[in-house]
Amino acid sequence: MKNLILLFFLTISCYNLFAQSIKNSDEFLLQDSVYLIKMTDGSTFYGRILWSSEKEIRLLTNNAGEITIQKSKIEYMELQHDLQFKNGKYWFKNPTPTRYLISPSAFNLQAGEGYYQNIWVLLHSAHLGITDFFSLGVGFETLTLLRGQPIYFIVPKFSFEISDNFYAGIGGLYLNIAKNTEQFGNGIGLGYGLVTYGSKDNNITFGAGLDVVGGEFLTKPSFTLSGMVRLSKNIGLVSENWLFSDKKNDYYFIFSYGMRFIWESVTIDLAFINNNEIINTFFLGFPFLDFVIKF
């Protein structure tokens, strides 16, 4: 079986989410509550509302103190929650809690949310939340595209919250080469289930799945164990680990570890992928580099 490096891409048109969003309205403003305020010039403020009038809002911010904002210059406002404040400072939401390096968590994209991921420039993917419980991802690899036989894949996922900090999901992966489109059964498939425990900043996920190669199920399942920890506003740790079986029913283990650099709508992962063979050549492991843009 050919070695296939996968990752995802697609240009899907999406729409903006405005859950709990308010534009130029006094009706819903909660005095003494904290809001994110996005201005029409692109600037952003986080602060506690002191008072509001028909034309202005008085805001207490961490960095600039008390400021007055003209309502006519506000693009939108979003009510913030106490859990987004650490030691009195605002932490924006983790923009990509639905994924580790490649494998997913049981958190789902909300309807209309999405992200684009690029690995080592060559591997592309995009995922879109169709509903609050169902997302769909598609992607391709660049070098095979230039040769006229692109590797492509489709990744659906359904997930939901079971209880506080406990989530479950099921999903699949189908991968093939474009020239084999008429031979759909010759692709590679994976059906999986997973559970995630924790918050969107700090969590662990266990997954198990069955692989299909050339239309035949492998007799032994594959397993994943992944986790992430957010150390600060802009830095986190991420690990993704796999236990695979092959057609000979032998298991082999791959582990990874790295850092995630986090901004409000962008993350960059710098990690290393390793196993008992790679470590003999690259002690730290094979480097993994990606960036993700949330839309």
Steps between C-alpha positions, in 0.01 A plus 500: 500500500639837404599740774240779501543826686162659556355830589208703418378785275204657324378848433152490645306821526377562853304749694586689821362385832351760721393294801457743788603780263350845520538797270419855614223393737428595863226244542729206578795678667570370851658764721808378696536209256809448285476528122724453201446802273619490138521841333443578133870597466604150611608587855374286790424585863427279800344665800224542753209727410465788749212678328347549158294768331330526165828584325783391731629220721736553793734203539755404769790313336809331648754684287350839413292568811163669442418580139195632319393330176269639235226248422497602135856365469425156652489207260377249759506418871520162668428422865795328669498240778697496825685183396679706233678709764817371668648704785285792393623494138294400198591181315336475161337166425713216369439537124560130416385268782356253248841364392842404630764465226302286257253301709175659622360552846132451584441876504311608190503811288190714540279553199680735262838474673793356314876488468768455238811293582831492314776249580846556357348715221405188300206361696173689514165455667189686606219407737158661532235466769182402315302497826606534863542122507623408150809617311651407166862527390664447162857531379773418252878477463679739263774289337258230387268773372779638280553149360133484406410226748425683824455324831176626649297415805167565672459519879149515654452519879198498729557593866306620802531582871406218738544693827716779638851466351418164341445467125461215250513472124506268202647564158682367203774555247498404134818548295571420136690609192296686238571242228329237719174690526320230303645239733364646821570183699873518429546797732594507866228543759476541875198500725560615857347593832654731758445656840647824632525609862584855610459859391582644160833621640602186690376159390579140413344281228490125451396358165462159339424407142497232232704543182387395152768450232405395148149414614620269779472567873815454704424259781656708777383852592720808515518728805590861572573687822540875469502802726559872523586740783481878473789642703435867434295730281718428195681169570382143542627143488355234271560125465347246262580130516393208281494121525445354151456148370598378153388217271726262691312595819818645649474817705737794472508812717555863401518784750527877470555803720528870438400858563203697376523876452155651536346822373137600477436340159835336418705216650843366407613152608866406525528134596700182452369161386695195616508122539761231567629524141504877452680554833807317367541764228338810652517484878241775550281358222386617159395868518136593450404859414158637422290812523125521539274795420153505651221660299 
